[in-house]
Amino acid sequence: MLVAGSVLAWWAIIPLLATLVPFEQVAHQLVTLGYLKDITTAGGRDNWDPVTKTFANPASALYFAYIRQIGAGAVAAGGLLRYSKQFR
């Protein structure tokens, strides 16, 4: 399941997010998570460039901004479902 989730994330969800989500919004999310100081300062995780509003590695930026939280939520939901079925 974990391998399938990784393949789905890297081959489907990240390319989809790259086309739908502006990189400035990704930068705001990374600021919220503490990976960037602010969106006007260059550098940080995946080398944010505020002038061109791009990342040196956009796939990795999307991974840290969104995919890690999706994965953590899936693991938590799976645990809760497993736990709830145990006590029925």
Phi and psi restraints in degrees (value plus and minus 20) as a CYANA .aco file:
   2 LEU   PHI     -86.6   -46.6
   2 LEU   PSI     -59.6   -19.6
   3 VAL   PHI     -85.8   -45.8
   3 VAL   PSI     -62.5   -22.5
   4 ALA   PHI     -82.6   -42.6
   4 ALA   PSI     -59.7   -19.7
   5 GLY   PHI     -85.0   -45.0
   5 GLY   PSI     -58.4   -18.4
   6 SER   PHI     -86.2   -46.2
   6 SER   PSI     -64.7   -24.7
   7 VAL   PHI     -82.5   -42.5
   7 VAL   PSI     -63.9   -23.9
   8 LEU   PHI     -81.3   -41.3
   8 LEU   PSI     -61.5   -21.5
   9 ALA   PHI     -84.5   -44.5
   9 ALA   PSI     -70.8   -30.8
  10 TRP   PHI     -97.4   -57.4
  10 TRP   PSI     -48.6    -8.6
  11 TRP   PHI    -121.1   -81.1
  11 TRP   PSI     -33.0     7.0
  12 ALA   PHI    -148.4  -108.4
  12 ALA   PSI     -73.6   -33.6
  13 ILE   PHI     -92.3   -52.3
  13 ILE   PSI     -64.6   -24.6
  14 ILE   PHI     -83.5   -43.5
  14 ILE   PSI     -66.2   -26.2
  15 PRO   PHI     -81.2   -41.2
  15 PRO   PSI     -56.1   -16.1
  16 LEU   PHI     -85.0   -45.0
  16 LEU   PSI     -66.2   -26.2
  17 LEU   PHI     -84.0   -44.0
  17 LEU   PSI     -55.2   -15.2
  18 ALA   PHI     -83.8   -43.8
  18 ALA   PSI     -49.8    -9.8
  19 THR   PHI    -107.7   -67.7
  19 THR   PSI     -46.4    -6.4
  20 LEU   PHI    -118.0   -78.0
  20 LEU   PSI     -49.8    -9.8
  21 VAL   PHI    -124.7   -84.7
  21 VAL   PSI     103.7   143.7
  22 PRO   PHI     -84.4   -44.4
  22 PRO   PSI     124.3   164.3
  23 PHE   PHI     -85.5   -45.5
  23 PHE   PSI     -44.3    -4.3
  24 GLU   PHI     -85.1   -45.1
  24 GLU   PSI     -56.9   -16.9
  25 GLN   PHI     -89.1   -49.1
  25 GLN   PSI     -56.5   -16.5
  26 VAL   PHI     -82.6   -42.6
  26 VAL   PSI     -61.9   -21.9
  27 ALA   PHI     -82.9   -42.9
  27 ALA   PSI     -60.6   -20.6
  28 HIS   PHI     -80.1   -40.1
  28 HIS   PSI     -61.6   -21.6
  29 GLN   PHI     -84.1   -44.1
  29 GLN   PSI     -60.8   -20.8
  30 LEU   PHI     -87.4   -47.4
  30 LEU   PSI     -51.6   -11.6
  31 VAL   PHI     -85.5   -45.5
  31 VAL   PSI     -64.6   -24.6
  32 THR   PHI     -79.4   -39.4
  32 THR   PSI     -58.2   -18.2
  33 LEU   PHI    -102.6   -62.6
  33 LEU   PSI     -28.8    11.2
  34 GLY   PHI      71.7   111.7
  34 GLY   PSI      -9.8    30.2
  35 TYR   PHI    -105.2   -65.2
  35 TYR   PSI     -42.3    -2.3
  36 LEU   PHI    -143.0  -103.0
  36 LEU   PSI     127.9   167.9
  37 LYS   PHI     -89.1   -49.1
  37 LYS   PSI     -75.8   -35.8
  38 ASP   PHI    -180.1  -140.1
  38 ASP   PSI     151.4   191.4
  39 ILE   PHI    -100.3   -60.3
  39 ILE   PSI     -27.8    12.2
  40 THR   PHI    -113.4   -73.4
  40 THR   PSI     -25.9    14.1
  41 THR   PHI    -126.1   -86.1
  41 THR   PSI     108.5   148.5
  42 ALA   PHI     -91.8   -51.8
  42 ALA   PSI     133.7   173.7
  43 GLY   PHI      86.9   126.9
  43 GLY   PSI    -167.4  -127.4
  44 GLY   PHI      55.4    95.4
  44 GLY   PSI    -185.6  -145.6
  45 ARG   PHI     -81.4   -41.4
  45 ARG   PSI     110.0   150.0
  46 ASP   PHI      44.3    84.3
  46 ASP   PSI       1.2    41.2
  47 ASN   PHI      33.0    73.0
  47 ASN   PSI      49.5    89.5
  48 TRP   PHI     -86.9   -46.9
  48 TRP   PSI     114.5   154.5
  49 ASP   PHI    -135.0   -95.0
  49 ASP   PSI      86.9   126.9
  50 PRO   PHI     -91.3   -51.3
  50 PRO   PSI     -40.5    -0.5
  51 VAL   PHI     -91.9   -51.9
  51 VAL   PSI     -71.1   -31.1
  52 THR   PHI    -110.9   -70.9
  52 THR   PSI     -28.2    11.8
  53 LYS   PHI      36.2    76.2
  53 LYS   PSI      29.8    69.8
  54 THR   PHI    -156.1  -116.1
  54 THR   PSI     146.0   186.0
  55 PHE   PHI    -131.0   -91.0
  55 PHE   PSI     132.5   172.5
  56 ALA   PHI     -87.0   -47.0
  56 ALA   PSI     -55.6   -15.6
  57 ASN   PHI    -150.6  -110.6
  57 ASN   PSI      66.8   106.8
  58 PRO   PHI     -84.9   -44.9
  58 PRO   PSI     -51.8   -11.8
  59 ALA   PHI     -84.1   -44.1
  59 ALA   PSI     -62.6   -22.6
  60 SER   PHI     -87.3   -47.3
  60 SER   PSI     -58.0   -18.0
  61 ALA   PHI     -81.8   -41.8
  61 ALA   PSI     -63.9   -23.9
  62 LEU   PHI     -84.8   -44.8
  62 LEU   PSI     -56.9   -16.9
  63 TYR   PHI     -80.6   -40.6
  63 TYR   PSI     -69.0   -29.0
  64 PHE   PHI     -93.4   -53.4
  64 PHE   PSI     -47.4    -7.4
  65 ALA   PHI     -99.3   -59.3
  65 ALA   PSI     -56.3   -16.3
  66 TYR   PHI    -149.9  -109.9
  66 TYR   PSI     -66.0   -26.0
  67 ILE   PHI     -85.4   -45.4
  67 ILE   PSI     -59.1   -19.1
  68 ARG   PHI     -81.3   -41.3
  68 ARG   PSI     -58.9   -18.9
  69 GLN   PHI     -90.9   -50.9
  69 GLN   PSI     -57.3   -17.3
  70 ILE   PHI     -82.9   -42.9
  70 ILE   PSI     -64.3   -24.3
  71 GLY   PHI     -83.8   -43.8
  71 GLY   PSI     -63.1   -23.1
  72 ALA   PHI     -84.6   -44.6
  72 ALA   PSI     -59.4   -19.4
  73 GLY   PHI     -85.6   -45.6
  73 GLY   PSI     -57.9   -17.9
  74 ALA   PHI     -86.1   -46.1
  74 ALA   PSI     -61.8   -21.8
  75 VAL   PHI     -84.5   -44.5
  75 VAL   PSI     -63.8   -23.8
  76 ALA   PHI     -84.2   -44.2
  76 ALA   PSI     -63.1   -23.1
  77 ALA   PHI     -84.5   -44.5
  77 ALA   PSI     -60.7   -20.7
  78 GLY   PHI     -82.0   -42.0
  78 GLY   PSI     -60.4   -20.4
  79 GLY   PHI     -85.6   -45.6
  79 GLY   PSI     -61.2   -21.2
  80 LEU   PHI     -86.0   -46.0
  80 LEU   PSI     -60.7   -20.7
  81 LEU   PHI     -85.4   -45.4
  81 LEU   PSI     -61.1   -21.1
  82 ARG   PHI     -84.0   -44.0
  82 ARG   PSI     -62.9   -22.9
  83 TYR   PHI     -85.7   -45.7
  83 TYR   PSI     -61.3   -21.3
  84 SER   PHI     -89.4   -49.4
  84 SER   PSI     -54.1   -14.1
  85 LYS   PHI     -89.7   -49.7
  85 LYS   PSI     -47.1    -7.1
  86 GLN   PHI     -86.8   -46.8
  86 GLN   PSI     -50.2   -10.2
  87 PHE   PHI    -126.1   -86.1
  87 PHE   PSI      -0.9    39.1
